[in-house]
């Protein structure tokens, strides 16, 4: 047992008293035994033993009622500090917490397109990408209106969309964790929801080739000029729209890849019911059979982190909060597939050795075939750990960080992505661990080096918190540590490593055994001839 490498201590440690004896990686995640219940306990304590401060000396009941400027100021502050009125739904779109944000701020900030009110202020002339996208959003609105082929119908439809968005103001504001800027009154917020919603819908429909090019015969307008009478919408023949779409910036492939990543950032979301409402209003003939959730899932299929051939079960539209939540829902298993044993999860170890240490102890890493998700990890009693393949690309860091941030902020979600990231952080300490998993078909490293892949996993869980009673891999942690610290497994692994690791050691061992047998035989016959001379 002493020959086996001990878990590495070269990374920064963590001062959390719930951590066990060997910190892992640069990821300073905080682990608690159970989902925090200290608030209820503290409240109960104060209910049982309420503190009753004595009346300060020199202050009479009459003096307490005196109106002074100072007291009036405090009363005013108390009156203005009111809780937010909640509408029909929960808060689901959050500002990323500062402790998480500080590790990699760019991972949570949109790069080319702002969606929703949080980053709407970035649409200024000095942000050329955002300005081009803002102009393109108006084009998307025009295209969706034009699908109805009628100037009068488009005008009425636009008015209906505006009024509908304004009527949703209370529900929309409730979805955001922080009060919106004072510049966002009901009409301003309705405009943001309309433009951003139409931008996303246009992207979904165009991805499925459901947005046709405009032709002369498709419209009922006979004029080419820009004169609009009676407040109607001008439906052009599409030539100028096409020219705008082919501008140098919008015509580049790279910008649309960044658009997909921006649509999956936690702060860059709009409520899904806004998309659902606009889709219901803007449907053209032939769109009745389209499913909005399915369209959104297909949009992100190319950057989905799972290589599973099994199509996930998509949630109903009224169960989706926003696009990032939809992607999260397609990654985590259904509740019926995994039931946590809370007591066992709390008692389970919090750490496992890294991949190199486990291999030296006899653990075999195998790529899991036909896994439903990259989260589906298993460990068998014969020392085989099956892990589904996962591909690492430039956008993987951003995608995982926003999924983890969503799990950290939204209390009703399950922390599967967080636990998976923590597990990979345990498994990968150095580039050698990355290479080991890569050679076994588990990691497809599309990053520059093995060091970059190790650095990605070691920093994903920086300042991340999760509770042990939500660790869906707690049984695996128990089995892995039991196998690793078994003396029999350690002895067998040492034997295999020292004497059966390559053909030359096997040949040397066989030669030594043969020589030993010959020596024994010679000794036997020598002794035999001595006691029984011929």
Steps between C-alpha positions, in 0.01 A plus 500: 500500500791732570624466140184636353489874428297705735252754373675815386521806722659735255193714444366776719305371793162590637416613849152352504471281812285251311778416257686176559873456521628560149398805297488453126578741220481873470123474533413635840147367517331496837328180609247482781350186640139593441301766323535791745235504769670743736247772431212296641709397800601857572140616474386227736773593749389860509136397530585292807733758652399839374732783586325778687725804510447729791382852447811719459555741781365846451242419227137522596197371311405860424838575345476192275198648327666835425522584129855600417662533154725207582212274602293603198791416273527152651124446466518603136778249438297225667198581284699498176672167573220271396511153357429452135151396403505157340278412208407148394849351459834464681814704451706313239741747333784605726799725523805280552629525855819700549691212657435289188543786256850595613663184364400561136272801439507462120332160526177662620499816288352500145754556227293594195131517588316613813176325590278639772544809716816418698745580218278719288718802586785349295314591182694822446702623199829391655381138493485442125400134533207581728390791281498283188297237683254760626438609141465136399234447768278752320554307179393181676181670619428616145560154359261339746233760426554460126422126516134605528521669154271788585585859587179550693533163673863572592407835650226350714724211598778733613257696717370178651853381579588830668188500714548136594861560606394798708229297671766249611706767675440379857570136412815592307644715777439227756726265300806720560681473830590867519277803451543636150649837425266794543516557125301182449139601533228266372527628142881488484508148640229394254717628213799298625289186533353549151829557319699237686219248476461552127877471455498159669188382314648609167817306583299188589289513184790586271702208638218274383479680161157632588584863413469538125662766287264776397379499142290750303206263470487435874368840602197714435690831480546676168720788615878498534533829679533548873175694541283355772143625518250474783763360739531172315810279487700529178569154361794530263584254225784368714799625298616743767439245773719254314774760460491575871534133587807477279689780673865408569446446872176303476627299207785344697464149636676564830244752623213250481696248706542765769127575475420142602730523801355839598149354495608252770638750752312535825477880501409506130152347512138590449210295640395210281135598533590818306623284210193281531267800491672660200514168317127456548435848360746490211428152371457491125283251310677166514655556844224328695696176544821667615612445857692791648692288752611260228614789280704645785660163579604452137660843497749392765548139387841575346644634825325254732769358734363145488587264214216266589295370211197480728271795455416658836142541614412863438294687759171668421517866400331617821769320703790684334623822662743610228744358241775419750247318718385302196855383431544414867179296490632293209819417689379387842312169534137490595414481869372146460841375388693598811382512860750623756549321830551815706651326805754307293580805289588705809729226633674443167862622456540836333812415297650228285860459379589627153501287187872418509483390863192288434665334201803412712259341747355283225200706387428468128342792315260404224294712264131438570304407192132588447490729802193720528715797600861589580382512864435123501817378679530160666758298694503120520632270769774367267660844495358621168382860482276576203481864394318627189703691246504878524648740245683812612495803272558872539138560602484216756632719780237769440217249466583308817555816703156634415332166568672484839412864574134422424509207742661720764233770467177310435398316819259257332752342265712191556877554507599227254735717293667635814556149638634380164744791483615430857545130414713583196700744710574215744591267215725747318789658684768523233539470120600139562146429619358665187724286280391185682130574446566604140679172420202311638255686274333694780630849422512644150724797556435772244696753703858597430674279757438251777598777743210711371254215556628440854481871572140512376376237745717624789343848480137415420403459864679803638280655772223249423286357780303179511352277768598139555137395516468598134800302377357255247843328480525430874483121452781518244716701743446230767581211264805667348658579837420152630671347198798737514577434868453122481833327583425212263436735208813697582714184514357368174547838328863516618561150370350580162688830479840362602499163325237500225509856370687414174621194306860532619407483866279199427788326316738584785253363754449180302877457464544551873227246578652252252844550653353448845333175389820375344692585817243315710516202266877492513497521876244220518702262286820587683337417832337190356833367369662563839247299699450229236830444333489268199 
